[in-house]
């Protein structure tokens, strides 16, 4: 069975600093997607970044980047120049190619300290 | 990006009554929609997968007779919580599969008194 593990229930970072959120997953599939979603207090789910497993290059979206280690089944999110608006719950998620179903980790609550 | 709406955003109902939540894809056709439940400070738990024109597929442990899902068109799926009880109080989120990703609705807060 596929599982997604986020070992950090909460993290804090000083504004303008860099923070890394950890995620590991377990799967026997070779073709899949990995995602990081942000859920701010409004509770609207927002896609932050997506990584296709077949791509070796790490995905990047402005201040957000990932460190994808396929062999280690690790998928961490780095947020650079943290801003107050980055404060939210962050969910790591997984989906296999042939299925639309997404499996979420338990989430990491990120606090930004002014 | 594509937009998914949910209605209502917040509903309060009495124990024993039924409540319907609508999920609409506004600018794309969603062959597949998903329904999630989220308790406070917890992750999203997938309840069921809804395919247009066919019966929903429920996750293990989800009562299909209690949570009725209908996906009558490519832009509308509904979740009906039947004979609601206080333990059904939760935040319900739907999502629709678009061309490249899943798009999430803003959620519906259900409070059963």
Interface residues (C-beta under 8 A of the other chain):
Chain A: X35 X42 X43 X44 X45 X47 X50 X91 X100 X101 X102 X103 X104 X105 X106 X107 X109
Chain B: X1 X32 X34 X38 X41 X42 X43 X44 X46 X49 X91 X93 X95 X97 X101 X102 X104 X106 X107
